[in-house]
């Protein structure tokens, strides 16, 4: 949004709500037909700016999901991405998806000599004078070290599949390093991004860094703030980085993150002025926040211009992670298709989310390769017919059975989010209506997203249906690896990303074609094939795409948002009034 957002005042918000309610059904119908709806007139805004930022003071953030550690290099839990307060990426992207240098001095291209003619060698040049928060200089050796951590079999990083394309990383001089790929990789600008920040070589004794390493728990970075203290279950303290790369920033003395696992209590405290913001708000919060602002709450709201991440129903296709045995219920593609048609998405979006959501039909719906595919129509009769065709017969209690197996599924998400629990109940009733029993068993974040070594149920395959958000990325290659067969987790591949255990040669080939060229037209065609295979096989099912938004107390100034990382990358310019 480039920091130029329209203010959502009470009159505009009231107009938005009125128009939204009047046109929601029409928009849902059109979005289902096109695969994705556009919420026209979506309000967006930035914090009103004071003439002169004032230094000092602290912001207070409520953290709903406390992760095991804050370093996303080693932890995929959502709270770990607050590391953006302390760590900088090599590149960032503007609202249109164009990459911009942050730690890098420039974006490598063929024209500036940063990309070799065979597209296999990428030369990165760092900005001069950047320091780690402890005063040590950032050098090319840190990037070499970070790759060696990834490559060390005794280390346990959780990184994107794009790192598997790297053949070697070599420091040319203190500010220059080269990455040699073992194949063309269009994700070269996403290496060392917010989800996998560069690691400081001088902080560790070896590259064998594990997730329980106390030094890895609170990352050392080059960003505006420094992690200084963590009292588990209570609060996390960040203080101003005195060595930050931008003179006179950050303006705040620091940020206090308060662990507040009950979402509703956190929102109530936020509206009462106890918190400056919450990590994180969901689509389900937007209706209440908008109404609260109409009622005079001292808050600001910014809504993303494009659809955000999707609330996915991740379907376990294996039996307790055993790839040799299909899941007794979800392993049947007709059952997955029936579930898709049984979902009343319109009710979820309209009645639970207050209309703040989109119906999607495609797994790739943002960025240059967005694919328009129709969403499955809400059609219980069709769902019942599919289950009949598959041989699932209703028992005396109405729940279907086949070959002695009862169509009973655990449905889990992170505990403590009452809005999510509401649409879980809609899904539960939708599936009961077609003879599938759903047992809601929500658990803490660590239980779901813990690593393979920690026994995380997502990684280990110890679940039936899990629900969390993902997708809506700048580039499809950030999402598609979640479903390629080489990313299935195992003892030999504990960091694998394909936790639904989807195994499709056709999908693998389409994704490989999209990742093996820098020709955007060819990539677009390849990802269109991947999206079509995904829509046919339904390894996961999208419930809705978020109308993503952020909110903060009006005393917190200097906030801007973007379409990819929200308000968090602007923390260096935050300041408090009063």
PyMOL commands that set and color helices and strands:
alter all, ss='L'
color gray80, all
select helices_A, chain A and resi 10-34+78-85+140-151+161-165+188-190+201-203+214-217+263-271+283-294+333-342+345-352+380-389+418-432+445-449+457-460+476-478+480-483+485-487+505-515+520-537+568-573
alter helices_A, ss='H'
color red, helices_A
select strands_A, chain A and resi 58-63+91-93+99-101+121-125+166-173+176-181+225-231+235-240+254-259+277-279+299-303+310-315+318-319+322-326+357-358+393-394+400-402+405-406+408-412+437-440+465-470+540-546+549-553+556-557+575-576
alter strands_A, ss='S'
color yellow, strands_A
deselect
rebuild
show_as cartoon
